[in-house]
């Protein structure tokens, strides 16, 4: 078993949970800017436990409809993975000292070794050289901060991520860090997982406080479970599907019953045979 596959796959990354909590403003899961890459990965690993709990609820709720999750035949995964917008180091508005912004990253799909959802950390060792680390597979360049250059398209060691030359704006500084997520599932499922995992993380962070309940966490939990309920009813008027092209494990049984204007059966003994004359006589 490889580093990539030795733990459960996820529908969202730890970065998605942390980022959402920080956007909420008053209830924050913080990654300190002073942490090393190794410390950040450790902190994100703790968030992964909440994601695994959230995803187990999602999978068991949807298993009767979409079947089990599988590395090769999963209905929960997409062959068109995507990356979230890269953001500067967490824990402050923008602690990076350079003027650089990373507009986008490209998520690659490799059929033989498809990428798994993970948070990625991009760190500069100079104004032109950077490295990549995945919370799923670890080092994806020469070192955590070297091996790739802004002057050429940079691709991670595992091939999952490519950063184009034109994606950079401004000039980075040594020590600048950017974060982004590689996502291998549908956006709707990613949203549900992020809301549910964030609700668990916020609830856990409030357990040691005098008011040991997170109102925002409770709201996110309700929002997520409402969408799960809609996904459990894909054929209802207000139901939802993971993808408009995804097939279901169970299909409605349809029995043809041709009728005349009085409601009488006019079908034949097999499809295509019409016994209308016999019936009318």
C-alpha positions as a Markdown table, in Angstrom:
| # | Residue | x | y | z |
|---|---|---|---|---|
| 1 | Unk | 0.0 | 0.0 | 0.0 |
| 2 | Unk | 1.4 | 3.4 | -1.0 |
| 3 | Unk | 1.4 | 6.6 | 0.9 |
| 4 | Unk | -1.3 | 7.8 | -1.4 |
| 5 | Unk | -3.7 | 5.0 | -0.7 |
| 6 | Unk | -2.9 | 4.2 | 2.9 |
| 7 | Unk | -5.8 | 6.3 | 4.3 |
| 8 | Unk | -9.3 | 7.0 | 3.3 |
| 9 | Unk | -10.1 | 9.2 | 0.4 |
| 10 | Unk | -11.8 | 12.5 | 1.2 |
| 11 | Unk | -14.4 | 14.7 | -0.5 |
| 12 | Unk | -12.8 | 17.9 | 0.8 |
| 13 | Unk | -9.4 | 18.9 | 2.1 |
| 14 | Unk | -8.3 | 20.2 | 5.5 |
| 15 | Unk | -7.6 | 23.5 | 3.7 |
| 16 | Unk | -11.3 | 23.8 | 2.7 |
| 17 | Unk | -12.4 | 23.4 | 6.3 |
| 18 | Unk | -9.9 | 25.9 | 7.7 |
| 19 | Unk | -10.6 | 28.4 | 4.9 |
| 20 | Unk | -14.3 | 28.3 | 5.5 |
| 21 | Unk | -13.9 | 28.7 | 9.2 |
| 22 | Unk | -11.8 | 31.8 | 8.7 |
| 23 | Unk | -14.3 | 33.2 | 6.2 |
| 24 | Unk | -17.0 | 33.0 | 8.9 |
| 25 | Unk | -15.0 | 35.5 | 10.9 |
| 26 | Unk | -16.1 | 35.0 | 14.5 |
| 27 | Unk | -15.4 | 31.3 | 14.7 |
| 28 | Unk | -11.9 | 30.5 | 13.4 |
| 29 | Unk | -9.8 | 27.3 | 13.1 |
| 30 | Unk | -6.4 | 28.9 | 12.9 |
| 31 | Unk | -3.1 | 27.8 | 11.2 |
| 32 | Unk | -0.4 | 30.1 | 12.5 |
| 33 | Unk | 1.8 | 31.8 | 9.9 |
| 34 | Unk | 4.8 | 30.9 | 12.1 |
| 35 | Unk | 4.3 | 27.2 | 11.7 |
| 36 | Unk | 6.7 | 25.1 | 9.6 |
| 37 | Unk | 5.4 | 23.0 | 6.7 |
| 38 | Unk | 5.7 | 19.9 | 8.8 |
| 39 | Unk | 3.7 | 21.5 | 11.6 |
| 40 | Unk | 1.0 | 22.7 | 9.2 |
| 41 | Unk | 0.6 | 19.2 | 7.7 |
| 42 | Unk | 0.3 | 17.9 | 11.3 |
| 43 | Unk | -2.4 | 20.4 | 12.1 |
| 44 | Unk | -4.3 | 19.6 | 8.9 |
| 45 | Unk | -4.1 | 15.9 | 9.8 |
| 46 | Unk | -6.1 | 16.7 | 12.8 |
| 47 | Unk | -8.8 | 18.4 | 10.6 |
| 48 | Unk | -8.8 | 15.3 | 8.4 |
| 49 | Unk | -10.3 | 13.3 | 11.2 |
| 50 | Unk | -13.4 | 15.5 | 11.1 |
| 51 | Unk | -13.5 | 15.1 | 7.3 |
| 52 | Unk | -13.4 | 11.3 | 7.6 |
| 53 | Unk | -16.3 | 11.4 | 10.1 |
| 54 | Unk | -18.3 | 13.7 | 7.7 |
| 55 | Unk | -17.6 | 11.6 | 4.7 |
| 56 | Unk | -18.6 | 8.4 | 6.4 |
| 57 | Unk | -22.1 | 9.9 | 7.0 |
| 58 | Unk | -22.3 | 11.0 | 3.4 |
| 59 | Unk | -21.2 | 7.7 | 2.0 |
| 60 | Unk | -23.5 | 5.6 | 4.2 |
| 61 | Unk | -26.4 | 7.9 | 3.4 |
| 62 | Unk | -25.9 | 7.7 | -0.3 |
| 63 | Unk | -24.7 | 4.1 | -0.6 |
| 64 | Unk | -28.3 | 2.7 | -1.3 |
| 65 | Unk | -28.6 | 5.1 | -4.2 |
| 66 | Unk | -25.2 | 5.4 | -5.8 |
| 67 | Unk | -23.4 | 2.3 | -4.5 |
| 68 | Unk | -20.1 | 2.0 | -2.6 |
| 69 | Unk | -17.1 | 4.2 | -3.1 |
| 70 | Unk | -14.4 | 2.5 | -5.3 |
| 71 | Unk | -11.0 | 3.5 | -6.6 |
| 72 | Unk | -12.0 | 2.3 | -10.1 |
| 73 | Unk | -15.8 | 2.5 | -10.4 |
| 74 | Unk | -16.9 | 5.1 | -8.0 |
| 75 | Unk | -19.9 | 7.3 | -8.8 |
| 76 | Unk | -18.6 | 9.9 | -6.3 |
| 77 | Unk | -15.5 | 10.8 | -8.2 |
| 78 | Unk | -15.0 | 12.8 | -11.4 |
| 79 | Unk | -12.5 | 12.4 | -14.2 |
| 80 | Unk | -12.3 | 16.1 | -14.5 |
| 81 | Unk | -10.7 | 17.1 | -11.1 |
| 82 | Unk | -10.3 | 20.7 | -10.2 |
| 83 | Unk | -8.3 | 23.0 | -7.9 |
| 84 | Unk | -9.5 | 25.7 | -5.6 |
| 85 | Unk | -8.2 | 29.2 | -6.0 |
| 86 | Unk | -4.7 | 29.5 | -4.4 |
| 87 | Unk | -4.6 | 31.7 | -1.3 |
| 88 | Unk | -1.7 | 33.2 | 0.7 |
| 89 | Unk | -0.6 | 31.8 | 4.1 |
| 90 | Unk | -3.4 | 31.3 | 6.5 |
| 91 | Unk | -3.8 | 33.1 | 9.8 |
| 92 | Unk | -3.6 | 36.7 | 8.6 |
| 93 | Unk | -4.9 | 38.9 | 5.8 |
| 94 | Unk | -1.8 | 38.3 | 3.7 |
| 95 | Unk | 1.5 | 37.8 | 5.6 |
| 96 | Unk | 3.4 | 37.2 | 2.4 |
| 97 | Unk | 6.0 | 40.0 | 1.9 |
| 98 | Unk | 6.1 | 39.7 | -1.9 |
| 99 | Unk | 3.6 | 41.1 | -4.4 |
| 100 | Unk | 2.8 | 37.8 | -6.1 |
| 101 | Unk | -0.6 | 36.3 | -6.7 |
| 102 | Unk | -1.2 | 32.9 | -8.1 |
| 103 | Unk | -4.4 | 33.1 | -10.2 |
| 104 | Unk | -5.0 | 29.4 | -10.7 |
| 105 | Unk | -3.5 | 25.9 | -10.8 |
| 106 | Unk | -4.4 | 23.1 | -13.2 |
| 107 | Unk | -5.6 | 19.7 | -11.9 |
| 108 | Unk | -4.5 | 16.9 | -14.1 |
| 109 | Unk | -6.2 | 13.5 | -14.5 |
| 110 | Unk | -4.1 | 10.4 | -15.0 |
| 111 | Unk | -6.3 | 7.4 | -15.6 |
| 112 | Unk | -3.7 | 4.9 | -14.4 |
| 113 | Unk | -3.0 | 6.8 | -11.1 |
| 114 | Unk | -5.8 | 9.3 | -10.6 |
| 115 | Unk | -5.2 | 12.1 | -8.1 |
| 116 | Unk | -6.8 | 12.1 | -4.6 |
| 117 | Unk | -8.3 | 15.1 | -2.8 |
| 118 | Unk | -5.6 | 16.9 | -0.8 |
| 119 | Unk | -4.4 | 20.2 | 0.4 |
| 120 | Unk | -1.2 | 21.6 | -1.3 |
| 121 | Unk | 1.4 | 23.9 | 0.1 |
| 122 | Unk | 3.6 | 26.0 | -2.3 |
| 123 | Unk | 6.7 | 27.7 | -0.7 |
| 124 | Unk | 9.2 | 30.0 | -2.2 |
| 125 | Unk | 12.9 | 29.7 | -1.5 |
| 126 | Unk | 13.7 | 32.8 | -3.6 |
| 127 | Unk | 11.9 | 35.2 | -5.9 |
| 128 | Unk | 11.8 | 32.7 | -8.7 |
| 129 | Unk | 12.0 | 29.2 | -7.2 |
| 130 | Unk | 9.4 | 27.3 | -5.2 |
| 131 | Unk | 8.5 | 23.8 | -4.1 |
| 132 | Unk | 5.3 | 21.8 | -3.6 |
| 133 | Unk | 4.0 | 19.6 | -0.8 |
| 134 | Unk | 0.8 | 17.5 | -0.7 |
| 135 | Unk | -0.9 | 16.6 | 2.6 |
| 136 | Unk | -1.7 | 13.3 | 0.9 |
| 137 | Unk | 1.6 | 12.2 | -0.6 |
| 138 | Unk | 4.2 | 14.6 | 0.9 |
| 139 | Unk | 7.0 | 16.2 | -1.1 |
| 140 | Unk | 6.2 | 16.8 | -4.7 |
| 141 | Unk | 9.3 | 18.7 | -5.8 |
| 142 | Unk | 13.1 | 18.6 | -5.1 |
| 143 | Unk | 12.5 | 20.0 | -1.6 |
| 144 | Unk | 9.6 | 21.7 | 0.1 |
| 145 | Unk | 10.7 | 25.0 | -1.3 |
| 146 | Unk | 12.9 | 24.2 | -4.4 |
| 147 | Unk | 12.6 | 22.3 | -7.7 |
| 148 | Unk | 10.2 | 24.5 | -9.7 |
| 149 | Unk | 10.5 | 27.9 | -11.2 |
| 150 | Unk | 8.0 | 30.6 | -12.1 |
| 151 | Unk | 9.8 | 31.0 | -15.5 |
| 152 | Unk | 8.4 | 27.7 | -16.8 |
| 153 | Unk | 5.3 | 25.6 | -16.3 |
| 154 | Unk | 5.8 | 23.6 | -13.1 |
| 155 | Unk | 4.3 | 20.1 | -12.6 |
| 156 | Unk | 4.3 | 18.1 | -9.4 |
| 157 | Unk | 6.2 | 14.9 | -9.1 |
| 158 | Unk | 3.1 | 12.8 | -9.1 |
| 159 | Unk | 1.7 | 14.7 | -12.1 |
| 160 | Unk | -1.5 | 15.8 | -10.4 |
| 161 | Unk | -0.9 | 19.6 | -10.5 |
| 162 | Unk | 0.6 | 22.0 | -13.1 |
| 163 | Unk | 1.2 | 25.7 | -12.6 |
| 164 | Unk | 1.4 | 27.7 | -15.8 |
| 165 | Unk | 3.7 | 30.6 | -16.3 |
| 166 | Unk | 0.8 | 32.9 | -17.0 |
| 167 | Unk | -0.8 | 32.1 | -13.7 |
| 168 | Unk | 1.6 | 34.3 | -11.8 |
| 169 | Unk | 1.2 | 38.0 | -11.2 |
| 170 | Unk | 3.6 | 40.2 | -9.4 |
| 171 | Unk | 6.9 | 39.1 | -7.8 |
| 172 | Unk | 7.1 | 36.6 | -4.9 |
| 173 | Unk | 9.5 | 37.0 | -1.9 |
| 174 | Unk | 11.5 | 34.3 | -0.2 |
| 175 | Unk | 9.3 | 32.5 | 2.3 |
| 176 | Unk | 6.0 | 33.4 | 0.6 |
| 177 | Unk | 3.5 | 30.6 | 0.8 |
| 178 | Unk | 0.3 | 29.8 | -1.1 |
| 179 | Unk | -2.3 | 27.1 | -0.4 |
| 180 | Unk | -4.8 | 25.3 | -2.6 |
| 181 | Unk | -6.8 | 22.1 | -2.8 |
| 182 | Unk | -6.9 | 19.4 | -5.4 |
| 183 | Unk | -10.4 | 18.0 | -5.6 |
| 184 | Unk | -11.4 | 14.7 | -7.2 |
| 185 | Unk | -15.1 | 14.8 | -6.5 |
| 186 | Unk | -18.1 | 16.8 | -7.7 |
| 187 | Unk | -18.5 | 20.4 | -6.5 |
| 188 | Unk | -21.8 | 19.6 | -4.8 |
| 189 | Unk | -20.4 | 16.7 | -2.8 |
| 190 | Unk | -17.3 | 18.8 | -2.0 |
| 191 | Unk | -19.5 | 21.5 | -0.6 |
| 192 | Unk | -21.5 | 19.1 | 1.6 |
| 193 | Unk | -18.4 | 17.5 | 3.0 |
| 194 | Unk | -16.8 | 20.9 | 3.7 |
| 195 | Unk | -19.9 | 22.2 | 5.6 |
| 196 | Unk | -20.3 | 19.0 | 7.6 |
| 197 | Unk | -16.6 | 18.7 | 8.5 |
| 198 | Unk | -16.4 | 22.3 | 9.4 |
| 199 | Unk | -19.4 | 21.9 | 11.7 |
| 200 | Unk | -17.7 | 19.1 | 13.5 |
| 201 | Unk | -14.5 | 21.0 | 13.8 |
| 202 | Unk | -16.2 | 24.1 | 15.2 |
| 203 | Unk | -18.2 | 22.0 | 17.7 |
| 204 | Unk | -15.0 | 20.3 | 18.9 |
| 205 | Unk | -13.3 | 23.7 | 19.3 |
| 206 | Unk | -16.1 | 24.9 | 21.5 |
| 207 | Unk | -16.2 | 21.9 | 23.8 |
| 208 | Unk | -13.7 | 23.4 | 26.3 |
| 209 | Unk | -15.5 | 26.8 | 26.4 |
| 210 | Unk | -18.2 | 28.0 | 28.8 |
| 211 | Unk | -20.7 | 28.1 | 25.9 |
| 212 | Unk | -19.8 | 24.7 | 24.4 |
| 213 | Unk | -21.9 | 25.0 | 21.3 |
| 214 | Unk | -21.2 | 26.6 | 17.9 |
| 215 | Unk | -24.2 | 28.2 | 16.4 |
| 216 | Unk | -22.5 | 28.5 | 13.0 |
| 217 | Unk | -21.5 | 24.8 | 13.3 |
| 218 | Unk | -25.1 | 23.8 | 13.9 |
| 219 | Unk | -26.2 | 25.9 | 10.9 |
| 220 | Unk | -23.6 | 24.3 | 8.6 |
| 221 | Unk | -24.7 | 20.8 | 9.8 |
| 222 | Unk | -28.3 | 21.5 | 9.0 |
| 223 | Unk | -27.4 | 22.9 | 5.5 |
| 224 | Unk | -25.3 | 19.8 | 4.7 |
| 225 | Unk | -27.9 | 17.3 | 5.9 |
| 226 | Unk | -30.7 | 19.0 | 3.9 |
| 227 | Unk | -28.6 | 18.5 | 0.7 |
| 228 | Unk | -27.9 | 14.9 | 1.6 |
| 229 | Unk | -31.6 | 14.4 | 1.9 |
| 230 | Unk | -32.2 | 15.8 | -1.6 |
| 231 | Unk | -29.5 | 13.5 | -3.0 |
| 232 | Unk | -31.3 | 10.5 | -1.4 |
| 233 | Unk | -34.4 | 11.4 | -3.5 |
| 234 | Unk | -32.9 | 12.0 | -7.0 |
| 235 | Unk | -36.1 | 11.4 | -8.8 |
| 236 | Unk | -38.2 | 13.7 | -6.7 |
| 237 | Unk | -39.2 | 17.2 | -8.0 |
| 238 | Unk | -36.8 | 18.8 | -5.5 |
| 239 | Unk | -34.2 | 16.0 | -5.5 |
| 240 | Unk | -30.6 | 16.3 | -6.6 |
| 241 | Unk | -28.0 | 14.2 | -8.3 |
| 242 | Unk | -24.2 | 14.3 | -7.8 |
| 243 | Unk | -23.9 | 14.7 | -11.6 |
| 244 | Unk | -26.4 | 14.9 | -14.4 |
| 245 | Unk | -24.6 | 12.0 | -16.0 |
| 246 | Unk | -24.3 | 9.8 | -12.9 |
| 247 | Unk | -26.2 | 6.5 | -13.0 |
| 248 | Unk | -28.0 | 5.1 | -10.0 |
| 249 | Unk | -27.7 | 1.7 | -8.4 |
| 250 | Unk | -31.5 | 1.4 | -8.3 |
| 251 | Unk | -33.7 | 2.4 | -11.2 |
| 252 | Unk | -37.5 | 2.7 | -11.2 |
| 253 | Unk | -39.4 | -0.3 | -12.6 |
| 254 | Unk | -41.4 | 0.6 | -15.7 |
| 255 | Unk | -44.0 | -1.8 | -17.1 |
| 256 | Unk | -45.6 | -0.7 | -20.4 |
| 257 | Unk | -49.4 | -0.6 | -20.3 |
| 258 | Unk | -50.9 | 0.9 | -23.5 |
| 259 | Unk | -54.5 | 2.0 | -23.0 |
| 260 | Unk | -57.4 | 3.1 | -25.2 |
| 261 | Unk | -59.6 | 6.1 | -24.4 |
| 262 | Unk | -61.6 | 4.1 | -21.9 |
| 263 | Unk | -58.6 | 2.9 | -19.9 |
| 264 | Unk | -58.6 | -0.6 | -21.4 |
| 265 | Unk | -55.4 | -2.5 | -22.1 |
| 266 | Unk | -54.6 | -2.7 | -25.8 |
| 267 | Unk | -51.1 | -4.1 | -25.7 |
| 268 | Unk | -50.0 | -7.4 | -27.1 |
| 269 | Unk | -48.5 | -10.4 | -25.4 |
| 270 | Unk | -45.1 | -8.9 | -26.1 |
| 271 | Unk | -43.7 | -5.4 | -26.8 |
| 272 | Unk | -44.7 | -4.3 | -30.2 |
| 273 | Unk | -47.8 | -6.6 | -30.6 |
| 274 | Unk | -51.1 | -4.8 | -30.7 |
| 275 | Unk | -54.3 | -6.7 | -29.7 |
| 276 | Unk | -56.6 | -3.7 | -30.2 |
| 277 | Unk | -58.8 | -5.5 | -32.7 |
| 278 | Unk | -59.2 | -8.5 | -30.5 |
| 279 | Unk | -60.0 | -6.2 | -27.5 |
| 280 | Unk | -62.6 | -4.1 | -29.4 |
| 281 | Unk | -64.3 | -7.2 | -30.8 |
